[in-house]
Amino acid sequence: MTASAKEEIKPHAGDLLIFGDDTGHETFAGDQPFYGLGCCLILAEHYEHLKSRWRDVRKIIKGDPNAPLHASDITISAKPEDFVALGDAFKDPCFARVAVTTTKTVLLPALMEPCEPVMGLLEDQIRAIADLLPCKRIWIVLEASKRADPTVMRCFGKLASLRPVSSLPAEHRFLPKSANEPGLEVADFIVSAAGTQVRHCMRGKSGEPPDFKLVFRQLPRIGCRYREVTKVTDHPDGTISIDSISPL
């Protein structure tokens, strides 16, 4: 992947589209105590359906099917019909949702960046879903961030040391928020829900926040996967293991 890989995505039937976004800070800078990545996974032949559904959600919430919509737009003052529209959209089984988080309490080997095991475990979750689908190629599309892109690219380059490389060919793209890509907006809601869940647990609260239930609890667990990395062990034989927990 290169920093200039921001051209238009042109998938074909049989391609698995993976739209990703992050939350928190990839190095826990400042007062950020957690980091996470979330993804929306969908076969290319179903993406037009999702885009149509998402335009309907935008129209209900923003009054314009082409207006950008992000999780931060949904506040406690949101209209009841906004939550109904989102709930209906996330009941749609045409896409899977995956997220992995970690916190400052994670135990890491020396010199390992927190986003490395997050991406390693995320890749595991993605592969588990991809193995169930008739996909021929993978597209990994992340929202661009001038601050985070260099770190994210370094971690992608290190994934091979954490897990075997997939046999499927993969395309990588960074797209700016201004691209108004529905898949990235759905990923934003997925990772936002994961961020709410990890903050919820860090505060010692039980149960699950409403947005986490909306995103991850409405469909079978096989397509709704969330994990929190708690420990990474660098073994003497050169292998690496990742311990994690999940309410799912």
N, C-alpha and C positions, 0 to 999 in steps of 0.2 A: 504494500500500500504506500502511496505517496501523497504528500500534502496537496498535490494538484489534482488528485483523482476526484473531481467534483462534477464530472460531466453527467449528462442525463442518463438515467438507467433505462435500459432497453431489454427487458426480460422476454422470454419465450415460454410457451406452455411447457410444464415440467420443471421450470425453475422455482426454487424455494427462495422467496424474498424474506429477508430478516432485517427489520427496521429497528434500530437501537438508539437509546438515549441514556444519559446518566443523571445522577443526583448526588448531592453532597460535593465533596472535593476528593480527587483521586490520591492526594497525599495528606489528607486531613489538615490542610493548611488553615491558619487562623483558628476560629472557634468551631470548625466543622468536625463533628465527632464520628461521621460515617461516610461511606461511599457506596454507590450501587449502580448497576446497569440493568436496564429492562429492555425486552425485545418483543416485537410483534412478528409472528411467523405466519406466512401465508403463501400458498402456491400461486404462481403468476396468473393462472386461469381464473382464480377467484378474486383477484385484486380489484377488478372493476366493480364487482359487487360490493366489496368493502368501501371503496371510494364513494359509491352512490349512497350507501348507508350513512357514511360519515358526513356527506354533504347535507343529508337530512338533519343530522344532529346539529351541525353548524347553523342551519336555518332556524331551528327551534331555539337554540341558545343565543346565537349572535344576530339572528335576523337576516343572514346572508349566507347562502350555501358555499360561497367562496371565501368567506372571512376566516382568517386563521383562528384556531381554537386550541387552547392549552389548559392543562390542569389548573394552573394558577388563576385562570379566569373563573373557576368555580369556587365561590365562597359560601359562607353560611347564609348569606342573603340571597343565594340563587333561588330561582323559582322552582316549585315542586316539579313542574313539567321538564325542567332541565335534567333533574336526576332520573326521571322516568326515561327520557330519551337516551341518556348514557347507559342506564341499566339495560335497556332493550338492545343497545348496540353491543354491549359486552356479553349478552346472552347468545350472540351469533357464533356458532361453532365453525365458521369459515376460517378463523384464525386462532392460533395458539398464542399463549402469553407466558413469558419466562422472565424471571428477575433473580438477581443475586446481589446481596449486600454484604458489607462488613463494617466493623466499628473500630475505634481506636484501641479497644481491648483485645483485638485479634493478636494471636501469637504467630510471628513470622520469622523465618530465617533471616540472618543478617543480610542487608542490602536488597532484600526483596521489597518491591513497591506493592502497596495494598491492592492496586488494580490488577496485578498479575494473577493471584488466585481467584479473584472475582471473575476475570475473563476465562481462566482455566475451567472453573466450575460451570460458568455460563456455556462454554463450548460443550461440556459434557451434557448439559440439559438440552441444548440445541440438537446435538447428535442423536440423543434418545428419541426426539420427535422426528428428525429427518429420516431415521432408520425405518419409521413407520409409514413414510410417504413415498410415492413414486417420483422422486425428484432426481434430476439429472445434473443440476448445477445449483450452486448457492450464491445468492447476492447478499452481502453484508453492507447495509446502508446505515451510517451513523450520522447524527446531527453534528455538524462542524462546530468546533470551539477553538478559537485561537489559543486559549490558555491550555486546554487539555489535549489537543490533537497530538503534539509531540510525544507526550507520555503514553497516550492510547496507542499510537503507532509502535512505540518501543515494546509495549506489552503484547501487542499482536505478534510482533516478531519473536517473542519469547514463548509463545503458546506451545510450540513444538516440544519444549523442554518439560512441559507440564502434562501434555497428553499427546498421543499419536496424532499425526496430521490426517484429516479426513481424506478419503480417496476421491471424494467429489471435487470437481474444479470449483473454484470460488472467485467471485468478483468482489472488490471492495470499493466503497464510495463514501465520501463525506459530502453531505448536502447541507447548505445553510438553512437556518430556521425560515428565512425568507422564501425558500422553495415551496412552502405551503403544501408539503407532501402529506397526504392523509396518513400514510403508514407511520411517519415520524410522529405525527400528533397522537396517534393511538399508543405508540411506544412511550410518549411523554406521560400519558395517563397511567400506563402500566408501571413505569419506574416511580412515578409520584406516589402511587399506592404502596409500592414496596418501601419507599422512603417513610411514608406515614407509619407503616407497620414497624420498621426498625426503631423509629423514634418512640413509638408507643411502648415497645419492649424496654428501651433504654430508660424510660421513666418508671419502669416497674409496674406498668399497668397490665392487667390480664385481658383476655378476649382479643378481638380484632376490630380495628377501625372500620367505619362504614364503607369507605372507598376501597379498602383492601378486599372486603367481602364482595363488593360490586364487581371488581376486576377478576379476582381469583376464585371465588366460591360459587359462581353460577353454572359452571360446567364441570365435567369430570376432571379429576386431577391429572389424567394423562396429558392434557393439553394446557394445564394451568400449574406452572411449576415455580416455586419460590424457595430459595435457600439463603441462609446467612452463614458466611465463612467465619469460623471461630478459631481455627488453628491450622497452620501449615507446617508439615514436618519434612525436613530434608534428610533423607536416610543415607547411611554410609554407602549403599550400593549405587547412589546417584539418582534414585527415584524420589519423587515428591508425592506426598499424600495430603489431601485437603479434607479437614473435618468441618462439618457444617450441621446446622439445625434448621428445622422448618416446622411451622404450625400445620402445614398441609399434609 
